Amino acid sequence: MKYFNTIKVYHRCGGCGKKRQFVNTGKFRINANGKNVDIWLIYQCVKCKHSWNLVIYKRKKASSISMEEYQLFLENDEELAYRYGNDMAFLKRNNAEFK
């Protein structure tokens, strides 16, 4: 699996039970429920591969997301994943820790 060289983040791993480094997988998870959509960027523990989904949009009206951006999420666009992985405000909103 390809990982992206973005800001190093640490989080308590649900698999290991310890604070570990997580890496950006470059993959997005999308869940649509009626008119609302949830979108996450998937990170993975470097030790046990347990996943951690960082919230990009939560219960967002699908109509309020541009079709171009939504298509990039569906395509797991590498550039978009890289941009989110280097966005300190996004990472802090998701309780990422830094060393």
N, C-alpha and C positions, 0 to 999 in steps of 0.2 A: 504494500500500500504506500502511496506517495504522501509524504507529510510536507507541510509548508513551513518555511523558515520565518515564523512570525514571533512576536513577543513571547518569551517564556512565561507560562502561567502555571500556577500550582493550586491544587484543590484537594479536599479530602476525598479519597477514592472509595467508592462504595464496594469495590471488589477487594482491594488490598486492606482497607480499613485505616490507611495512613495518608498523610498529606504527600502527594506525589506530583510530578510534573505531568501535565497534559499537553498534547500536541494537536494542532489544527489538522483535521483530516481533509479539509477542502470539500466536504460534503454537507449538504443541507437536508434537513428533515422538514417536510411540509405536511400539515394536517388541516384539512378543510372540513368545516362543519356548518352546513347551511351557508349563510352569508359571511361567516367569520373564518379567518385563517390564522393558524399558528405556524411560525417559521423559526427554526433553530439552526445554528451552526454546530456541527458535531465535533467535539474534541475527544481524545482518547488517551487513557493512562499509558505511559511509556512502559510500565512494568507488566500489567496484567491485561491491557487492552480494553478495560471497562470504559464505556462511553459516558460522556457528560454533554448534555445538550444545552447550549447557551442561547437564551431567548433573543431573537431579533424582533419578531412581532408576536404579540399574544392577544388573541381575540380581536384582531384587527379586521375591519370591514375589507373584504377582498377588493371591492371597488375603489378603495382609497390607495391601493398599491398600484403603481404604474405597471402596465402590461409588459414593458421592456424589462423592468426589474424582476417581476414575477417569473418571466421566462428564464432569466439568468439563474434564479433559485432552482427552477426545475431542471436546468442543464448542469447544475453543480459547477457554475462558472468559477474557474480558478482565480481570476483576478478579483472577483467580488469576495470570495472566501479570504483571499490575501488581505484585502482592504479591511474587512471586519476583524481579522486576526491581528491587525496592527492599530486598531482603534481603541485607545486607552479608555475612553468614556464607555464604550460598549463592553469592554472587559470588566471594568469596575462595576457597571450595572449588574453584571452576572456574578459578582462576588469573587472574581478571580484574584489570586494573590500573586505577588511578584517578589523575586529575591534579588 
